[in-house]
């Protein structure tokens, strides 16, 4: 009966974001649970008995969390966001859309508020939180444990790990010392500190239930999921709060829960500091994460797959495909290899491999141990970014990320097309416009329904979209080429 109950529980287990910072996200996650079923199970009376008693020295089974709570509670803040929900109908007459008076209506929805948590990392006001806490927000407010309130600046976000970095104008703030999540052991006590249900300065305790857990909650193509799983009670509003060890050191950022209802149901998940520290450092220095990639398609190894391929191990990441000219290809990794270690750190799963590679930047060299034909080999790999280079990736909040130069439209072209405004693309190099398919001489007429007359207009729309004014962080570009061909492009600023 117990096995049946466990099986049923696993079938209905859903993972949802725990932040109340975005009602949109909460509804999206909860909607996935609508088709879930529940069941009950009874336990025979003879299946329960008293556990046998073991004598221990006085104090040996006592755990005091007061020191850890005192060291962390003042450095955990309340993050409040304000955003607008917009609904918009687009015009059906393309000619009017480009050259006339577009017939569309936009209905402004009432402003909405969201709540989450954050952790003060430095005395001068750098605060880490979850990306989904501040995503979509137009304004971000931080309330300290002493009730002081500050407007927060968004330094950068990383949807791949669900981490964001904020900055407030303050000095001498209380901080949490950064701990090493690698040292955490399953069964070790931890505390979750945050603001569940808008209740400030709340501390709960639990143990580390598992490490390197992949729960498939992130949708980003480059996602890194290697969560610390705990049974510390975590609820909506805890997102972005601290997971600390009994020494009061930060070991994770609380991010998600396993639940059918959106409230705590037994398990919670935190991004480990091994990932957080690197992401925060990159966001502070570059405004965007410098992410290294191997350039392989990988999967965990099942018992069936091991038997089919004649593998003698179930640990590691199986390589299904190696991308041409990728870091892995140039280093000699081949299809069918099993990656089992990075810089002498064993990796038993895809999530552990992603976590290890996620600690490095493009240009770094790492030692990778593989199994090929059941023999061990060690290769040295120079990591590259997603663009296949070791160059520093530019901040996506800068218009330079588009990779284009611009000119005003000349009078002859304007008369030919019958337009009175527009910004012409002079040249396209490596960047988001080139990736979207924009070619030289394309004339931008509108971006996100805003008329574009100059490069300054484009910069304003870009800034609004990249900082959250456009909730989807996408540039919808409409325009035409000099030959009169109409074209549309969509550029995702999250990627």
Residue, then its C-alpha position, 0 to 999 in steps of 0.5 A: x500500500x505504501x508503494x502504491x501511495x508513493x507511486x500515486x503521489x509521484x504521478x500527481x506531483x507538480x512543480x510551480x514557482x513560489x513567488x507571489x511576485x507575478x500572478x501571471x507566473x503563478x497562474x501559468x504554473x498552476x494551470x499545468x495542474x488542472x488535470x491532476x488527480x488525487x487519491x487517498x490511502x489508508x494504513x492498516x493499524x498493524x502497520x504502525x508501531x513505536x520506534x525503538x528507543x535509543x539512549x543518547x547523551x544529554x544535548x546530543x539530539x538538540x539542535x539550536x537554530x537561533x544563531x543561524x536565524x540571527x545571522x540571516x534574518x536582517x539580511x533578507x529583504x521584502x521585494x515588492x513589484x508593480x506592473x501593468x497587465x496590457x491587452x492589445x488588439x493588432x490591426x488587420x489592415x497591413x497597409x494602414x499599419x505601416x503607412x496610415x492610422x492603425x485601427x487597433x485598441x489597447x485596453x490598460x489594465x489596473x496596476x498589479x503588485x507582486x511580492x517576493x524576497x531577496x538577500x543582501x550580499x554587500x553592505x553597499x546594497x547589492x541584492x540577489x533575488x529570483x528572476x521570476x520575482x521581478x520579471x514583468x515589473x515596472x517598479x521594484x521596491x525593497x523593504x529592509x527588516x528594519x522597515x526602511x524602504x528603497x527603490x531598487x535598480x535592476x542590474x541584470x537578470x539570468x532566466x537560465x538560472x532564475x537569478x536577478x541582481x538588484x541594487x539599492x542606494x544604501x551603505x552599512x547594510x547587514x549581509x549574509x556570509x556566502x557559504x559553499x553549497x558543495x559542502x552540503x550533505x543530504x540530511x543536513x539541517x538548513x533554514x529558509x528565510x523569507x516573506x511567505x504570504x507577505x509575512x515578513x522575517x519568517x524562518x522555517x527549518x528542514x533538512x537537505x533532502x537531495x542535491x542536483x535536482x532537475x525539476x524542469x521548471x525553467x523554460x529557457x533554452x540554456x537553463x541550468x537546473x541543479x537545485x538543492x531539495x529541502x523539506x523546509x516550509x517554503x510558500x509564495x513570497x519566499x522566492x528569492x529568499x535565503x537558504x542558510x546552513x546552521x552556521x548562518x551561511x548562505x547556501x542557496x536562493x529559495x526558488x520553487x516548491x513541489x505542489x498541486x496547490x501553489x502552497x507548500x506540500x512537503x518539498x522546496x527547491x533552492x538554487x545553490x550558491x555554486x551557481x548563484x555566486x558566478x551569476x551574480x559576479x557576471x551580472x555585476x561586472x558585465x550586466x549579463x552572464x558569460x555562459x560557457x557551453x560544451x556544444x553537446x546534446x546529452x541525457x542521463x543514463x537509464x538501465x535500459x540505455x546502458x544495456x542497449x549501448x553496452x555501458x558499464x556505468x549508470x553515472x554521467x551524461x551520455x553524449x547523443x550529438x556533438x555540434x560542429x566546431x563546438x568546444x567539445x568537437x574541437x577537443x575530440x568528444x564524440x557521440x557515444x562518449x559518457x562525461x563523468x567528471x569536470x576538473x576531477x569533480x565527478x558528475x553523475x547526471x546531466x544536472x551535475x554536469x550543467x552545474x559544473x560547466x556553469x561555473x566557468x566562462x568562455x575562454x576557460x580551459x577545463x579537464x573533462x573525463x570521459x568513458x569511450x568504449x568502456x575506457x577512460x580518457x581525459x580531454x582538455x576543453x577550451x570553453x566557448x559561448x553560444x556564439x562559438x567564440x570566447x568573446x565577452x557577451x554584451x549586455x542585452x540592455x544595450x542596443x549594441x546587442x542588436x549588432x547593427x548601424x543605422x541611417x535616416x531614410x533618404x528622401x528618394x526612398x521615402x518618396x518611393x515608398x510613400x512614407x514620412x518616417x523610418x530608420x534604415x539599417x545601414x549594416x548588420x553584423x553578428x548580433x540579434x538582428x542578424x540572428x532574426x534575419x534582418x538584412x542591410x537597407x531594411x527600413x524600420x517603421x515601427x517597433x512594439x507599435x511605436x513609430x520610429x523616426x530616429x535612432x533615439x526612438x529605437x533606443x527608447x523602445x529598446x530600453x523600455x523592452x529590455x527593462x521590463x516595460x514590455x512584459x515579454x521582453x521582445x522587440x516586434x519590428x515592422x518595416x519594409x525594404x527599398x523594393x517595397x517588400x514588407x517584413x516583420x521580425x521578432x527579437x527575444x531579448x531574454x536569450 
